[in-house]
Amino acid sequence: MIGIFSKKWKIKRLDAEYKKLMHQAFLLSTKNRRLSDEATAKANDIQKLIIELETKM
């Protein structure tokens, strides 16, 4: 039972990090394309982890 809650909290934490990185990438898109692309790539990696955790639940 505790394992289910820890996965949900981990997913929520990863989701918050994903949203933060996407917002950062949006802000950087007008100033520095390379940094924007790096932030988007990190966000995509986090999104893959979220999907993987959700399928294991």
MARLO-81714 format. One record per residue: chain; x, y, z of N, C-alpha, C in turn; residue number from 1. Coordinates in pm, 1 decimal. Each point is the difference from the previous one (the first is absolute). Example, Ala and Ser with C-alpha at 12.3 -4.5 7.8 and 13.67 -1.06 7.14 Angstrom:
BEGIN
  c      n.c1      n.c2      n.c3     ca.c1     ca.c2     ca.c3      c.c1      c.c2      c.c3    k
  A    1319.0    -569.0     780.0     -89.0     119.0       0.0      90.0     120.0       0.0    1
  A     -35.0     105.0     -72.0      82.0     119.0       6.0     -77.0     109.0      73.0    2
END
This chain:
BEGIN
  c      n.c1      n.c2      n.c3     ca.c1     ca.c2     ca.c3      c.c1      c.c2      c.c3    k
  A      81.5    -118.9       0.0     -81.5     118.9       0.0      86.4     126.0       0.0    1
  A     107.3      -2.9      77.3      86.9     116.8       6.3      69.7      20.4    -133.5    2
  A      30.7    -106.3     -70.5      65.6      10.7    -129.9     -82.9      77.3    -101.3    3
  A    -131.5     -14.0       6.6     -88.9      71.9     -92.0       9.6     149.4      24.3    4
  A      -1.7      40.6     126.6       4.7     142.5      31.4     134.1      61.2     -36.3    5
  A     107.6     -75.5      19.8     130.5      55.9     -33.1      13.7      19.4    -151.0    6
  A     -60.8     -88.0     -79.1       3.5      17.6    -144.9     -80.3     122.7     -42.4    7
  A    -115.4      20.0      64.3     -82.1     116.5     -33.8      72.9     128.8      33.8    8
  A      67.6       3.7     115.2      73.8     119.9      37.7     115.8      22.9     -95.9    9
  A      64.8    -108.0     -41.5     110.8      13.3     -93.6     -50.5      52.9    -133.9   10
  A    -114.9     -48.2     -43.6     -57.9      47.2    -125.8     -35.8     148.2      11.7   11
  A     -56.5      40.7     113.3     -35.6     141.6      18.7     125.0      87.4      -0.7   12
  A     106.5     -47.7      64.2     124.2      76.4       4.5      60.5      11.0    -138.8   13
  A      -0.5    -110.0     -74.4      51.8       1.7    -136.8     -84.9      88.1     -90.2   14
  A    -130.6      -1.9      20.9     -88.7      84.2     -80.0      27.0     148.2      24.8   15
  A      23.9      35.5     124.8      32.7     139.6      31.8     131.9      40.2     -65.2   16
  A      97.6     -89.1       2.3     128.8      27.7     -63.6     -15.9      13.0    -151.6   17
  A     -84.8     -84.2     -58.2     -26.8       5.6    -143.2     -61.4     135.5     -38.4   18
  A    -100.1      42.4      75.8     -64.8     128.2     -28.8      96.7     116.3      15.6   19
  A      85.6      -7.0     102.3      98.7     105.4      22.7      97.7       8.3    -117.1   20
  A      48.1    -114.3     -47.5      93.4      -1.3    -112.3     -64.7      47.8    -129.6   21
  A    -124.4     -36.5     -22.5     -67.8      45.5    -121.1     -22.4     151.1       3.3   22
  A     -31.7      52.9     116.2     -16.2     145.1      13.4     134.0      70.3     -23.3   23
  A     104.7     -57.9      56.5     133.3      56.1     -18.4      39.1      -4.2    -147.7   24
  A     -29.4    -109.6     -66.9      31.3     -12.0    -142.7     -76.8     103.1     -80.7   25
  A    -124.5      25.3      37.3     -79.8     100.7     -69.5      61.2     139.2      15.6   26
  A      41.1      32.1     122.2      60.0     130.8      23.4     133.5      14.7     -73.1   27
  A      76.8    -107.7      -5.8     129.6       4.8     -66.4     -10.7      -1.6    -152.2   28
  A    -114.5     -38.7     -51.7     -14.0     -15.8    -145.1      20.8     130.3     -76.4   29
  A     -22.0     111.7      64.4      19.6     128.0     -68.5     139.6      57.1      21.8   30
  A      74.7     -58.6      93.4     130.5      54.7      33.7     115.1     -90.0     -43.5   31
  A     -11.9    -129.0      29.8     110.6     -90.8     -27.4     -56.8    -135.1     -42.3   32
  A       6.2     -28.5    -126.3     -61.9    -120.9     -55.7      65.2    -127.2      54.0   33
  A     132.6       1.1      16.4      70.7    -119.6      46.7     -46.0     -37.4     140.7   34
  A      -6.4      98.5      89.2     -44.7     -28.3     136.5    -146.4     -42.6       3.5   35
  A     -79.3      56.4     -87.9    -140.4     -38.8      -9.6     -12.1    -146.4     -42.4   36
  A      80.2     -38.8     -97.8      -1.8    -139.3     -46.3      47.6     -96.0     108.7   37
  A     100.0      41.0      78.3      48.3     -84.9     109.2    -107.6     -18.7     106.8   38
  A     -69.9     107.7      34.1    -106.4      -9.6      99.7    -113.9     -88.6     -51.3   39
  A     -31.0      11.8    -128.2    -105.3     -83.3     -59.2      41.3    -147.0       0.5   40
  A     125.7     -27.3     -28.5      48.7    -138.5       0.0      -8.3     -60.1     140.1   41
  A      37.7      77.1     101.7     -10.7     -48.6     137.9    -146.4     -25.1      36.7   42
  A     -87.1      89.8     -42.7    -143.0     -16.2      28.7     -54.6    -125.4     -68.0   43
  A      44.0     -27.0    -121.1     -44.9    -120.3     -70.2      47.8    -126.7      70.1   44
  A     121.7       2.3      53.8      49.7    -115.2      76.5     -84.9     -22.4     124.4   45
  A     -36.9     108.7      66.2     -83.9     -11.3     119.0    -138.6     -51.7     -36.6   46
  A     -51.2      44.3    -113.9    -131.3     -47.0     -44.7       3.4    -151.2     -26.7   47
  A     108.7     -49.8     -55.0      13.2    -144.5     -22.3      -1.2     -75.2     132.5   48
  A      67.7      54.4     102.6      -1.3     -62.9     131.9    -140.3      -2.0      59.4   49
  A     -72.8     108.8     -17.4    -137.2       7.3      51.5     -86.6    -107.0     -65.8   50
  A      10.1     -11.7    -130.5     -79.8     -99.9     -72.4      37.5    -140.3      45.4   51
  A     128.5     -24.2      20.1      46.0    -131.4      44.1     -55.2     -32.9     139.2   52
  A       2.7      97.7      89.9     -53.7     -23.7     135.6    -150.1     -21.1      -2.4   53
  A     -71.0      74.1     -84.4    -145.0     -14.8      -6.6     -39.9    -136.7     -54.4   54
  A      76.4     -52.4     -92.9     -34.8    -131.7     -55.4      28.7    -111.9      99.1   55
  A      92.4      21.0      92.0      31.0    -102.0     100.5    -101.4      -2.9     112.9   56
  A     -80.8     106.9      13.3     -97.1       4.8     109.1    -113.4     -89.9     -23.2   57
END
